[in-house]
C-alpha cells in the first residue's frame, strides 16, 4: 500500500465537497471550505497531482436509459499464479460491460460488477469470457433487483480516523 496522504481539515473539506458537487467552481468551493480562491485552487491541484482526487465524471441514471441488468459475478480461477491473475484481469478489462473488478479473498477470487442491456447479453458476455480461456474454473452470478442504497462518496472522516476530528 502507498503511504497515505497527509491531509488537513481544508483538504478533507475540499474532497468532501467535490464528492458531492464535482462541477462547482473554484470560487464556490473556496467559499464552502473557508479558504480564499488562490489557496483553494492550489490545494485542489495538489490533491489531483498526488492522485488523491483521481478524476471527475458524470453520474448516470441507468433507469433513464432503458432496459438494463446489473449483475455481480463471483469468479474462481483454476490457478492462482500471478501471471494467471494478470491474464484474467487483462481479459476482463477488454469488456466495457465489466464496470468494476475486485480481486478478493474468501470463497472465490474475483467479484465483477457487470452492466448489460439484458440477461441474454450478460450470458453471451460470460460465454465470451469462458471462450477467451482466461483461466475461469467457475462463476456464480447474482442479478440485482433494485438498489435501495448507493453512496458515491467515500466516508473520509471514518477512513482517516477519529484522531483527526475536523469540523
ZICORVEN-V416291 format. One line per field, one symbol per residue. phi: phi as a letter, one per 30 degrees, with the letter a starting at -180 (. if undefined). A space follows every 10 residues. Layout:
BEGIN
phi: ???
END
This chain:
BEGIN
phi: .ddddcccdd eddddedddd bdcdddddde ddcibddddd dddddddddd idcdlbadcc deddcjdabc bcbccccdbc dedddddddd ddddcdddcb bbdbckdbcb cccbcbdadd dedddddddd ddhcjddabb cbdddabdbb cccddedddd jddcdcb
END
